[in-house]
Every structure is written in C-alpha cells, then in structure tokens.
Amino acid sequence: MLKNVILQQKEERDNLLKQDYQKRCVQAENKDFLASGLIKLITGPRRAGKSVFALQMLSTQNFAYLNFDDDLLLKNFDENLVWQYLLEVYPNFKYLLLDEIQNLAAWDVWISKLYRRGVNLTITGSNANLLSSEMATVLTGRYLQIEILPFSFQEFVEYKQVNTNAVTPTEKAELMQQADDFLQYGGFPETLLSRNILRNYLSSLFDSILLKDITKRYKVRNTSELYNLANYLLANFCNPFSINDLVNELDLGSVHTAKKFCNYLAEPYLFFYLPRYNSKLKLMQKAPQKVYVVDAGFITARAFELSKNLGRLLENLVFIELVRRGFSTQNTLFYYRTRNDKEIDFVCRKAHKVTELIQVAYEISNPKTLKREISALTEAAGELHCNNLLLLTWDEENTIIENNLTIRILPVWKWLLNNKLR
C-alpha cells in the first residue's frame, strides 16, 4: 500500500513538472541556494503556489517527492518503509521535497533524523508559527525560510502579459483595468483565468483553512466562536482592534481565548496584525493593532458590505506588498498615531531607525483629503525624525514641498512595479 502511494505521488509530481507555470519573483532559486546543505523551508497560505515554486526550483534535479496532504500516506506512514520505497522509486535521488509537512505527527523529529543523515531537504508548509518555531527549536540555524504569498501585481501582469510600459491611452487603460481587477480579486493562482469561480473557490478555501489548519489541529471545541472571529476580522480589515473589544463584541468568554484564536488565525497566513509604533515597548503592546488579510480575494469572496471600500482595499494591497518586500510586523513595520491623533498607515524601520513613512489614499482630488494626508505625514516626520515621505494613490503622481519636506505622490501600480524596491 505505502509503495503504491509513493508511486502514485511520483506520477502526480511528473505531471506537475510538465506544466508551464508563471515564474515567481522570489530571488531564492539560484544554484548556491539549492546546493546548500541547509533545509529549505517554504511557507505560505494554502494554494498560493508553494509546491509549484519548490518544483520549479528542483525541476532540473533528481529529487524525490512526498505530499503529506494525502490521507493514505499519513495513515500508512512508517519512516523506515518510506525511506526504503523512496530509494526504490527514486534511485540515487539528490534532493527530497516534503510537501505540507505539518500534517505529519512528530514531523520535526523525523526531519531532524533525515538532516543528520545528510539528506538535502526542501519542505513546504502552510503554518508559519508551527513550522518556524519547531524548526528553530530542533534545527537552530540549520534552515532557510522563504515565504510564498499569492501572486504579486508584478507576477500578475507578467502572467496576463500586460504591457507595463504603457504609453498609448489604450495601453494605459488596459494596465489600469488589470490593476483594478487585482485590487479587488487578488492573486491566488487558480483564480486568475476564471474570476467567475473566485467567490466559490476562495470561500471554500477559507473554510478549509479554518477546518484543517486550525479546528482539527488544535482540537477547537467551540468552532462557532472561531468562525465568528474570522468573519469579524475579515469584515473589519484595515481597522484597529483590541483584544478586549473582541471579547465584548463577540462574547468570546475571555481575553485568553481571544488571544489564542487570533494567533490561530495568523498561523495559516489568513490574517496579519500590525502594531502601533511606539518607542516604549509596553505602550506598543497595549495599543490596538490593525488587521490585514493575505489576499483581497478572500475579502471579495466573503464580503459583507454592500459597497466596495476601495480605500481599504488599496491599503491592504500595500501592506501585503510590504510584507513581500521583507518587512515584518514583529519589528520593522508599524502604523502610527501622532500626538494630535493623526494616523500614518505604515512606518518602515530598519535596525533602530525609521526609514520611510507611507500614507495610502485612493483618491486625493478633494483638497481637504490631500491636506489631511500631507498634514499627517509632515507631523509624523517631525516626531519620528524621518524625511522619506510617500503618499500612494490610485492614479495621481506629483511632488509636493511642505514645511521644507519633500513628499512623493505615486500611483500604486507604479510603486508595485518598481523592482528596485524589492
């Protein structure tokens, strides 16, 4: 039985390798990276393209493959037999790809054994904290982590073969039409060719993540509380929230339960929580956080609002792009409120220095809107000692000098396509 499962998975692997896939922008698939004896840990949400990225990386190599999203493999797993059959099915393999490894009980112990034997491992998984925390415990300093999120706008337009150097009105209209599509429907690969399936597909994927990656794994008893929280956060994307607010509004019972469920929802890359910047750590931990969704497709698929909130969708898009570019909500990316309670959407920091302030506004043709955004940036610039100021809009481009500070105004599509910022 076990050998048959491995043979069937080899057929699946070979069929996948024959497909023509969009090349990802992650700069990690070079030969030095692949040849490294360190474990390659590829994480990200389900169906974002982790397996495809791993296959692209290994496509020219002799590699063995196991997919742990297979109940037959999990039910019949025996590490000694698996190793024996791998050697039979994949003679002299040089690399071993283990897909969705978090589904295997005590996977970290087995990985540790393989690593000690000198097996060159590539691992994919859909649970950020579980994988990285256990890998850090078992194999400190012996792995490299790559995050694969749904398609970026750069990858999206390459896939759609859109001319990004738009000159004529027709070319510009096509680019803006695709930007609007991406803003509202996101970049999950399997939805790109058939946007009409998006709501059904992503709504089912959202439920599947809640069920497989959270409810079953953590044996959540009161699933209605978890689902209510997930739907609440989805409806309130880009808004600040506090744990006490969640307890009161959703009747979650306790602060402990609310914190636990919020952590559960972040682990499979459904939600990100952005802290408010403060030089004092205790004050930062007490302040409300803002919630963002990994892809706009989930928002559209499960929308509770009767009208589209393009401003919040734009802010969410910018946040996810900043995460793609390596910023972390743990120590390099924040939001901020000035002493006069003016909000800055994103504070970017490197080491201990604030390097850029980013404000997002879909439309600034109203002078009051423009004045509000500029005022917030200049005020925050003085408080945080940063003069690198950026205002991202849907389609406005300009440079403004205010209080001896230069503020760049860029259309978001141009910022998204600027590879130098990656």
C-alpha positions in Angstrom: 0.0 0.0 0.0 2.7 2.5 1.0 4.8 1.9 -2.0 1.7 2.3 -4.3 1.1 5.7 -2.6 4.6 6.8 -3.3 4.4 5.6 -6.9 1.1 7.5 -7.4 2.6 10.6 -6.0 5.5 10.3 -8.4 3.1 10.3 -11.3 1.5 13.4 -9.8 4.9 15.0 -9.5 5.8 14.2 -13.1 2.6 15.6 -14.4 3.1 18.8 -12.5 6.6 19.1 -13.8 5.2 19.1 -17.4 3.0 22.2 -16.7 4.1 25.7 -17.7 4.0 27.9 -14.6 4.4 31.6 -14.0 7.9 32.3 -12.7 7.8 33.8 -9.2 9.7 36.9 -8.2 11.3 35.4 -5.1 15.0 35.6 -5.7 16.0 32.3 -4.0 16.1 29.7 -6.7 19.7 30.0 -7.6 22.1 27.1 -7.6 24.0 28.2 -4.5 20.8 28.3 -2.5 19.7 24.9 -3.8 23.0 23.3 -3.2 23.2 24.5 0.3 23.0 21.7 2.9 20.6 23.8 4.9 17.0 22.9 4.9 14.9 25.0 2.5 11.6 25.8 4.4 8.9 27.2 2.1 5.9 28.6 3.9 2.8 30.5 2.9 -1.0 30.1 2.7 -2.7 27.1 1.1 -2.9 27.2 -2.7 -0.6 30.2 -3.0 2.0 28.3 -5.1 4.5 26.9 -2.5 4.6 23.4 -4.2 4.9 24.9 -7.7 7.8 27.1 -6.5 9.5 24.1 -5.0 9.0 22.1 -8.2 10.4 25.0 -10.3 13.4 25.2 -8.0 14.1 21.4 -8.3 12.9 20.8 -11.9 16.4 20.2 -13.3 17.5 18.0 -10.4 17.0 14.3 -9.4 14.6 14.7 -6.5 12.2 12.5 -4.5 8.7 13.8 -3.5 6.2 13.1 -0.7 2.9 15.0 -0.4 1.5 14.9 3.2 -1.8 16.4 2.1 -2.6 12.7 1.3 -4.6 10.8 3.9 -3.3 7.4 2.6 0.3 8.5 3.2 -0.5 9.8 6.7 -2.4 6.7 7.7 0.2 4.2 6.5 3.3 6.3 7.3 6.3 4.2 8.5 9.6 6.1 8.3 11.7 3.1 7.7 9.4 1.8 4.9 9.1 5.2 3.4 12.8 5.6 3.2 13.2 2.1 1.6 10.5 2.8 -1.0 11.9 6.3 -1.8 15.2 4.7 -2.6 13.4 2.2 -4.9 11.1 4.7 -6.6 13.7 7.5 -6.9 17.1 5.8 -7.4 20.1 8.0 -6.4 17.9 11.0 -5.7 19.9 14.1 -4.6 17.1 16.1 -3.1 13.9 15.3 -1.1 10.8 17.5 -1.3 8.3 17.1 1.5 5.0 18.9 0.8 2.7 20.2 3.6 4.9 18.5 6.2 2.9 20.0 9.1 0.2 17.3 8.6 2.6 14.6 9.8 2.6 14.0 13.6 6.1 14.5 15.1 7.4 15.6 11.8 10.2 17.6 13.4 11.8 14.5 14.9 11.8 12.8 11.5 13.2 15.8 9.8 16.0 16.0 12.3 16.9 12.4 11.6 17.0 13.0 7.9 19.1 16.1 8.3 21.6 14.2 10.4 21.9 11.6 7.6 22.8 14.4 5.2 19.6 14.4 3.1 19.2 17.7 1.2 15.7 18.7 2.2 13.1 21.2 0.8 10.0 21.4 3.0 6.7 23.3 2.3 4.1 24.1 4.9 1.0 26.2 5.5 1.6 27.1 9.1 4.0 29.9 9.8 4.5 29.7 13.6 4.3 25.9 13.9 6.9 25.3 11.3 9.3 28.1 12.1 9.1 27.7 15.9 9.6 24.0 15.8 12.3 24.2 13.2 14.1 26.8 15.4 13.8 24.5 18.4 15.0 21.4 16.6 17.4 22.8 14.0 18.5 26.2 15.2 20.4 27.9 12.4 20.2 25.0 10.0 17.4 26.2 7.7 16.5 29.0 5.4 12.9 30.2 5.2 11.1 31.5 2.1 7.6 32.9 2.2 5.4 32.4 -0.9 2.3 34.5 -0.9 -0.4 34.8 -3.6 0.8 36.5 -6.8 2.2 40.0 -6.5 1.0 42.6 -9.0 4.3 42.2 -10.9 3.7 38.4 -11.2 0.0 39.0 -12.1 0.7 41.3 -15.0 3.5 39.1 -16.3 1.1 36.2 -16.2 -1.6 38.2 -18.0 1.1 39.5 -20.5 0.1 43.1 -19.9 2.4 45.9 -21.2 3.7 47.7 -18.1 5.4 50.4 -20.1 2.0 51.8 -21.1 2.3 54.8 -23.5 -0.9 55.0 -25.5 -4.3 55.6 -23.9 -5.3 52.1 -24.9 -2.3 50.5 -23.2 -2.8 52.7 -20.1 -6.5 51.7 -19.9 -5.6 48.0 -20.1 -3.0 48.4 -17.4 -5.4 50.2 -15.1 -8.2 47.7 -15.8 -5.8 44.9 -14.7 -4.8 46.9 -11.6 -8.4 47.3 -10.7 -9.0 43.6 -11.1 -6.0 42.8 -8.9 -7.1 45.3 -6.3 -10.5 43.7 -5.9 -9.9 40.0 -6.7 -6.3 39.4 -5.6 -3.6 36.9 -6.8 -4.5 33.4 -5.9 -3.1 31.5 -8.9 -6.1 29.2 -9.6 -8.5 32.2 -9.8 -6.6 34.2 -12.4 -8.0 32.6 -15.5 -11.6 32.2 -14.2 -12.6 35.1 -12.0 -16.2 33.8 -12.1 -15.1 30.9 -9.8 -13.4 33.1 -7.3 -16.2 33.6 -4.8 -16.9 29.9 -4.6 -13.3 28.8 -4.7 -11.9 31.2 -2.1 -14.9 30.9 0.2 -14.4 27.1 0.3 -10.6 27.6 0.7 -11.2 30.0 3.6 -13.4 27.4 5.3 -11.0 24.6 4.6 -8.1 26.5 6.3 -10.3 27.1 9.3 -11.2 23.5 9.5 -7.9 21.7 8.5 -5.3 24.1 9.7 -7.0 25.3 12.9 -10.0 23.4 14.2 -8.7 19.9 13.7 -5.1 20.7 14.5 -5.8 22.5 17.8 -9.0 20.5 18.6 -11.1 23.6 18.9 -14.4 22.7 20.6 -16.4 25.9 20.1 -15.9 26.3 16.4 -18.7 28.9 16.1 -16.6 31.3 18.2 -13.6 30.8 15.9 -15.7 31.2 12.7 -17.3 34.4 14.1 -14.0 35.9 14.9 -12.6 35.1 11.5 -15.6 36.6 9.7 -15.4 39.7 12.1 -11.7 40.3 11.3 -12.4 39.8 7.6 -15.2 42.4 7.6 -13.0 44.8 9.6 -9.8 44.6 7.5 -7.5 47.6 7.9 -9.3 48.7 11.0 -7.8 48.8 14.5 -9.0 46.4 17.2 -8.1 45.4 20.7 -8.5 42.1 22.4 -10.9 43.5 24.9 -13.1 44.8 22.0 -13.2 41.3 20.5 -14.2 39.7 23.9 -17.0 42.2 24.4 -18.4 42.3 20.8 -18.1 38.6 20.0 -18.8 37.2 23.5 -15.6 35.1 23.4 -15.6 34.4 27.1 -12.1 35.5 28.0 -9.0 37.5 26.9 -7.1 34.3 26.8 -9.5 32.7 24.3 -9.5 35.8 22.1 -5.6 36.0 22.0 -5.4 32.2 21.3 -7.9 32.4 18.4 -6.2 35.4 16.9 -2.9 33.6 17.0 -4.5 30.5 15.4 -5.9 32.7 12.5 -2.4 34.2 11.8 -0.6 30.9 11.7 -2.0 29.7 8.3 -1.4 33.1 6.8 -5.1 34.3 6.8 -4.5 37.4 8.8 -1.7 39.7 9.8 -1.7 42.1 12.8 0.1 45.4 12.6 1.2 47.1 15.9 1.1 50.8 16.6 4.6 52.2 16.6 5.9 53.5 20.0 9.5 53.8 21.3 8.2 52.3 24.5 7.6 48.5 24.1 4.9 48.3 26.9 2.8 51.1 25.3 3.1 49.5 21.9 1.9 46.2 23.3 -1.1 47.8 24.9 -2.2 49.8 21.8 -4.8 48.5 19.4 -3.5 46.5 16.4 -4.7 46.8 12.8 -5.8 43.6 10.9 -4.9 42.8 7.3 -5.9 39.9 5.0 -3.4 37.9 3.0 -5.3 38.5 -0.3 -8.1 40.7 -1.5 -9.8 37.6 -3.0 -10.9 36.5 0.5 -12.4 39.8 1.2 -14.4 39.8 -2.1 -15.4 36.2 -1.7 -16.8 36.7 1.8 -17.9 40.3 1.5 -20.5 41.6 4.0 -20.5 45.1 2.7 -22.9 46.3 0.0 -20.4 48.7 -1.5 -16.7 48.3 -2.3 -14.3 50.1 0.0 -11.6 50.9 -2.5 -9.5 52.9 0.0 -9.2 50.0 2.5 -8.6 47.5 -0.4 -5.7 49.7 -1.5 -4.3 49.9 2.0 -4.5 46.2 2.3 -2.7 45.7 -1.0 0.1 48.0 0.0 0.5 46.2 3.4 0.8 42.8 1.7 3.4 44.1 -0.8 5.5 45.5 2.1 5.4 42.0 3.7 6.6 40.6 0.3 9.4 43.0 0.4 10.7 41.6 3.6 9.1 43.9 6.3 8.0 42.2 9.4 5.1 43.2 11.7 7.3 42.0 14.6 10.0 44.6 14.3 10.2 46.6 11.0 6.6 47.6 10.0 4.0 49.5 12.1 1.3 52.1 11.9 1.4 55.3 13.9 -0.7 58.0 15.5 0.8 61.4 16.1 0.4 63.4 19.3 -2.5 65.1 17.6 -4.1 61.7 16.7 -3.3 61.8 13.0 -2.7 58.3 11.6 0.1 57.2 9.4 -0.6 54.0 7.6 2.9 52.5 7.5 6.1 53.2 9.4 9.0 51.3 7.9 12.0 50.7 10.1 15.5 49.2 9.6 17.6 48.4 12.7 16.5 51.2 15.1 15.9 53.9 12.5 12.6 54.9 10.9 13.4 54.9 7.1 10.1 55.7 5.4 6.6 56.9 6.2 3.9 55.7 3.8 0.4 57.1 3.5 -2.3 55.4 1.3 -5.3 57.3 -0.1 -7.3 56.0 -3.1 -8.3 59.4 -4.3 -6.9 62.9 -3.4 -8.7 65.2 -5.8 -10.6 66.7 -2.9 -8.3 69.4 -1.4 -9.4 68.5 2.1 -8.3 64.9 1.6 -5.0 65.9 0.2 -4.4 68.4 3.1 -5.3 65.7 5.7 -2.8 63.2 4.2 0.0 65.8 3.8 -0.6 67.1 7.3 -0.3 63.7 8.9 2.9 62.9 7.0 4.6 66.2 7.9 3.6 66.0 11.6 4.8 62.4 11.8 8.0 63.3 10.0 8.9 65.7 12.8 8.0 63.3 15.6 9.8 60.2 14.1 12.7 62.1 12.6 12.1 60.8 9.1 12.0 62.8 5.9 11.4 60.0 3.4 7.7 60.5 2.8 5.5 58.7 0.3 1.8 59.1 -0.5 0.4 56.3 -2.6 -2.8 56.9 -4.6 -4.7 55.1 -7.3 -3.5 57.2 -10.2 -2.0 60.5 -9.1 1.6 61.4 -9.5 3.3 64.6 -8.2 5.9 66.0 -5.8 4.9 68.4 -3.0 7.1 70.5 -0.8 5.5 71.2 2.6 7.4 72.7 5.6 10.7 72.1 3.8 9.8 68.4 3.4 9.5 66.6 0.0 6.5 64.3 -0.3 6.4 62.0 -3.3 2.9 61.1 -4.6 2.9 58.0 -6.7 0.2 55.8 -8.3 0.2 52.5 -6.5 0.6 50.5 -9.7 3.9 52.2 -10.5 5.1 51.6 -6.9 4.1 47.9 -7.2 6.1 47.5 -10.4 9.2 49.2 -9.1 11.5 46.2 -8.8 14.3 48.3 -7.3 12.2 48.4 -4.1 12.1 44.6 -3.7 
